[in-house]
Amino acid sequence: MEHLFTQAFDLTDGGTPCQGQMKLMRSAEGDFLKVFSEEGEILSLPTAGMEEILLTCNAGCGELCAKTAEGDVRLCRFTMTHLEPMSEFVKAMNHYLTHDRLWQDPDTAGLYCPHCGARYLPGTRICPKCARKLSGAKNIMKIAKPFLPGFLVAGLLILLANTFSLIIPAVNRQLIDGYLADGAPRDLFGGLSPVGAVWLLVGAMFVCHLLKRLITVFASLIRNKNGTAFVYAMRKAVYGKIQDISLTSAARYTAGGLINRVTGDSNRIADFIQRETVWIAETAVLFVAVCVYFLVTRPLLMVFIFLPMPIVYVATTRFWRLIRRRYNKQWILSSRANNILHDIIKGIRVVKVFGKEDREVEKFKKANKDLADLQRKNELMWSVLSPALNFTVGAGEFLLLYFGAQAVLGNSVIGDPMTVGELIQTVSYAGLIYTPLHHLTQMPQSLGHAATSAARLNEILSEEAELTDGSVQKPITCGKIEFHDVTFGYTSYEPVLKNMDLTVDAGEMIGIVGHSGAGKSTMINLILRLYDVNSGKITIDGTDLREFDKKTLSDAIGAVFQETFLFEGPIYDNILYARPDATPEMVFRAAKIACCHEFILKLPEGYNTRIGQNGHTLSGGERQRVAIARAVLKDPKILILDEATASLDTDTEAQIQQALQYLVKDRTTIAIAHRLSTLRHADRIVVVNKGKIAEQGPHSELLKQKGQYYDLVMAQKQTTKMAKTEESPNN
Amino acid sequence: MEQHKEETLQGQLHLLDPATVTFTPTPGGYLSMTDGENTYPRVKLCRALPYYEPEKYICVCNPEDGTEYGMIADLAPLPEEQKALIRQELSRLYFMPTVTAIRSAKMKMGFMEFEVDTDLGPRSFRMRDPSRNIRWLTPALDRRVQLTDCDGNRYLIPDAMALDKKSRNKIDTYLV
């Protein structure tokens, strides 16, 4: 028996995990689809009687169903982890059932790492196995390169400042042992009087302090200047990349995710480089220097310094973990309270209409109280634990102080007897190590955060454009659009368009009608090349869309959608957006065609009226007309109107329709409308149903056919009639 | 069917009479339904309120286009073997292993990586944005918590307060 295709599944009928397989097998009697559990074959169906394989997505699981002449047969169940491969299997199987040959191109490339075969982190192109945490730094290092000398200088300055930290206790020791202690020789500087020597030593310490502070300030200045420039460069790079990547790639990321990367992640990395690297340098230098000092002078003291280290380490990590968790929760609670507030304010109309003000106040009160309670608890914990921690950290110094004092008194267990000055120097040095210790314990975490941010930024920076732009720059002159056997779906298991063929001649105006969800807008998304077809092709003037250069395509196509997006700024700039070199006269003409010239002139600031946040609010119809003006100004070869006049009253719509009549004259126009009267000037109507073209032809011909279009027209006629009879008593 | 359409227009529920409705398994592994003289060769069942009322408001639909044939208001009055058939069919629509302990939950590269013990054995999964995907299932009723991983698999913690302390600490931050 020849074995053609295998697909694994992971749930039994009863809902327990299993390792099952579906196999398409070929034998002398024909082809069979067989289902195997771990025990053996449980189902065998001849593919001859099979019509289709269907995938159903349920809650947390899915199942496959085979439609056969004898009725539906449940093939297998699987968890959501298997959804993507399963939908590929279904596609391949259905291709096999309709075309009687296997489809050798299961499209899983976007899901699995080409190097190791492991699955990418969902929604990203990061392979969890291959991505070394720091490999993300490569692209970032490229951006960071020009700033490295600056950071290096800052680092060196900090180093210098720290040398002063080390010098001060040494000078202090000389002061104490040389002049202040009992029986001090008081002759360190030859002929200098003791008072003069004290002046000199104290002055030296003062100068050291001053220099240390001054250098630190200077280093911070350099660091900050460099850091901001670095963040700016990084944001610029990421933002530029986001504009470059095609829409399918962009669609893989959420808007919030992208914004986060531009702002949050780049900030975090710059922060890390600015602050942490300096800290690492500082701490490491101090640590090494102090250790060397002790090793050379009193190796035994090292033991006392390191003895409390494990305790301090454990205490600080514990403490930080606890604090972090508590404050994280507080952050989540506060963002929830904010969300509630945001929701209520945005939905104030709904709240008032339903009279639920009290309830909303109660809800907000509760969220706020939860937050306040937790905040109080956290503050309390902080105020108790923080001193406790500091005490633990300081406890090591007491140990040192005790044995040091013993050594001063002559009961030394740490080698030679000590002088008071040496003791004080020792304690100061120990303090220099202990203080940054809690910071050291946080290091792994902040390193981890920075590495994650780096990986995420790197993902964008190394993003290869998925919808590769072609090189054809020949301008589109005719505007003939053809769909050849096009199949497409937003998710792989649910095709929206199925084997669609359609020809729109140059200069023709076609209207697309159909029920919601029939695939009308999807057709337009494909023509605009917001997505690429799954199979088949779309051509304009005989050239595949994928071969066109991005600019050529966008120059040739203009679109107006029902959901119009206007940028914040003057109306004039919004219209001009389509064609920045247009003269004011051209803008006014476009506005006239779109019937918005007059209402704009009625505004006190005319075309300079700002719209958007803190500006003038336009109604839905007004916004739509501005958007139409924008498309008109662009004067494209192909015009796409997706419910472009849906928010307008019928009179204004008729007026715009007339104006568009001139506009659509020698250009290809594709219009979608639910209100069928919108399409009365169309050369041809295309009725789309369930991803396929049900009928097409001129309005009159389709009416004669009495098919789906006829039904739609009749249904709308009835509603208009109803509206008219309701209106007439008032007239 | 005409009567059915009329009911829909009037906003009435078409409740199935437990006395006249019978479900029979089909050879393909699905259910067929007879209601009086009407026979439906394959029906799809689903719960209207899967988390609030799992044993009530069971919808019987056309598997092709989802039109509703009727609703079973409550399973209780049905005969035991009918109940068993319906429960079995419904169980195929919901898959949510029960978490008994959380071994580890760590943020890694922007995802929370979980290792848990469930009633179906140990499982590991990745979760995006834990503050959205760890949540009380029915906060007004009980302490069930649902975890949703990045593939869309769900995991149930039957009582978050009954989890051992180590396990609970790992997700406590998000249980607000």
Chai-1 contact restraints between the chains, C-beta under 6 A:
chainA,res_idxA,chainB,res_idxB,connection_type,confidence,min_distance_angstrom,max_distance_angstrom,comment,restraint_id
A,G15,B,S91,contact,1.0,0.0,6.0,A-B,restraint_1
A,G15,B,F95,contact,1.0,0.0,6.0,A-B,restraint_2
A,P17,B,L120,contact,1.0,0.0,6.0,A-B,restraint_3
A,N58,B,L93,contact,1.0,0.0,6.0,A-B,restraint_4
A,A59,B,Y94,contact,1.0,0.0,6.0,A-B,restraint_5
A,G60,B,F95,contact,1.0,0.0,6.0,A-B,restraint_6
A,G60,B,M96,contact,1.0,0.0,6.0,A-B,restraint_7
A,G60,B,N153,contact,1.0,0.0,6.0,A-B,restraint_8
A,G60,B,R154,contact,1.0,0.0,6.0,A-B,restraint_9
A,C61,B,F95,contact,1.0,0.0,6.0,A-B,restraint_10
A,G71,B,T26,contact,1.0,0.0,6.0,A-B,restraint_11
A,G71,B,G28,contact,1.0,0.0,6.0,A-B,restraint_12
A,D72,B,G28,contact,1.0,0.0,6.0,A-B,restraint_13
A,D72,B,Y30,contact,1.0,0.0,6.0,A-B,restraint_14
A,D72,B,R42,contact,1.0,0.0,6.0,A-B,restraint_15
A,V73,B,G28,contact,1.0,0.0,6.0,A-B,restraint_16
A,R74,B,G29,contact,1.0,0.0,6.0,A-B,restraint_17
A,T79,B,N153,contact,1.0,0.0,6.0,A-B,restraint_18
A,M80,B,D151,contact,1.0,0.0,6.0,A-B,restraint_19
A,M80,B,G152,contact,1.0,0.0,6.0,A-B,restraint_20
A,M80,B,N153,contact,1.0,0.0,6.0,A-B,restraint_21
A,T81,B,D151,contact,1.0,0.0,6.0,A-B,restraint_22
A,P122,B,C150,contact,1.0,0.0,6.0,A-B,restraint_23
A,R325,B,T173,contact,1.0,0.0,6.0,A-B,restraint_24
A,N328,B,T173,contact,1.0,0.0,6.0,A-B,restraint_25
A,K329,B,T173,contact,1.0,0.0,6.0,A-B,restraint_26
A,I332,B,S131,contact,1.0,0.0,6.0,A-B,restraint_27
A,I332,B,V176,contact,1.0,0.0,6.0,A-B,restraint_28
A,L333,B,V176,contact,1.0,0.0,6.0,A-B,restraint_29
A,T452,B,M109,contact,1.0,0.0,6.0,A-B,restraint_30
A,T452,B,G110,contact,1.0,0.0,6.0,A-B,restraint_31
A,A455,B,M109,contact,1.0,0.0,6.0,A-B,restraint_32
